[in-house]
Amino acid sequence: MLILLVGGGLFFLIYSRFVPFRYIGHAINVVRGKYPDDGAEGHISHAGALSSAMAGTVGMGNIGSVAVAIMVGGPGAIFWMWISAIVGMATKFFTCTLAIMYRGKDENGDVQGGPMYIITQGLTKKWHF
């Protein structure tokens, strides 16, 4: 699992030429509301979208798991958590980008997104199970 997570994150980090780190200042400015787009579709602010994504990513299970990992693994666990977090930023960057690229609308005309739209709109029919 460690090889898959860290290896995949490293691949995305190198493939993107370190985009998650190069544009961190711009990302912070977007969340702070420096680039508002009043004509944008959707009902959630930039900060609200970030909070929702962070809540879904971090969650209580991860917080409890960190405490157990530190207790069982010690300093080595902390090192690997840092490494996986650094390269995990690239993985999160790509998954969020795909979620924005492949959004759809529900029956009420509200913008929706998520893995189901990425699969149905972004992948060919052979990936639809």
N, C-alpha and C positions, 0 to 999 in steps of 0.2 A: 504494500500500500504506500509506503514511504517513497519507493522508487517511482511509482505511478504518479503520485501527487507532486513530488518535487521535480521529477523528470518532465512531466507535462507542463508544469509552471515554468520551468527553465526554457522549454521549447517555445512557449508563447512569449516569454520575456525577450528572448533573443530574436524570435521571428518579428516581433513588433518593434525591434530596436529600442527597447526600454521606454516605450511610450508612457506606461503608467507612472514612471518616475520623471520623465522629461516634462510632462504637462501637469504636474501636481499643483503648481501655483495657479494655473488656469482653472483646474477642477475646484480648488478652494474658492476662487472668485465666483464661479458659477453657483456654487452652493450658497455663498453669501448674498447672492442676488444682484451681482454687478452687471449681468447681461440679461435683463428681463425681456421676454418676448410675449407681449400682450395678446398676440394673435395665435399663440401656440395652443394646440388641442390638449385637452386633459383637464383634470380637476385638482391637481396636487402640485404644490410648490416644489422647487428644487430641494429645499431642506427637508420637506416631507418625504420626498422620494428617497433621499439619502437615509433618513431615519428608518423608513420602512425596509430598505435593503439591508441596512445594518442589523436591524432586529431579526430579520429572517436569516441572516448569515451567522450572527453570533449566537443568539438564543441561550436559554438556560442550560441546555445539555452541554454546550461547549464550555461554559463557565465552570460547571461542575467537573468536567473532564480535565480541565487545566489543573485544578487543585489535586485531583487524583494522580495525574501524570507527574506533577512535581513531587508529590509524596512518594511515588513508586520509583520514578526515574531520576530524580534529583536534577543537578545542573545540566546533564546531557539532554534531558527532556526539554528544558528551557531553550537550549541551543537549537534543537530540531524544530521547536515551535516557531522560533524566530525565522529560521530558514524557510519553513513552509509558509509562513505569513508573508515574507518578502516575495517569494515567487508566486504565491497564491494571489497576489494583487494582479498579476498579469492574467491569470485564469479568470478572475472576477471581472476584469476589464473586458475580456472577450465575451463572456456570457452576458454582461450588461449591454454590450454593443449589439449582440445578436437579438436581445430582447427588444431593443429600440428599433432595429432594422425591420423586424418581422412582427409588427403589431397589427392588430385587426380591430374591427368594431363589432360590438354585440348587437342584438336586435333593437336596442334603444338608441344606437348610434354612438354609444360611449366607447372610448378607446380602451382596448384590452391588450394584454401581452402575457408572455410567459412561454414555458417550454412547449405547450401545445401549439402555439402559433409558429414557433421556430421549426417544429417538426412538420407541420402541415404546409407551411409556406416556403420554408428554406431548404427542406430536403426533398429528394425525389420520391416517387411512389414506392420504391423498393424498401425505403426506411419506415413506411407506415405499417405498423403491425396491427 
